């Protein structure tokens, strides 16, 4: 799935933060620290990031019949 541009609950723009979040967590930083530094304070916005899975590459392998 692709990260939504805005949070579904509160409407805050979050799409532009996904790449930085993903890179920093991959290097070993804690998600809480990254959320705090990216100013993601609401639980709904944090849940959008924590519940996100990158399936776009997997789905792209299948052809439409």
Order of alpha helices (4+ residues) and beta strands (2+ residues): alpha-alpha-alpha-alpha
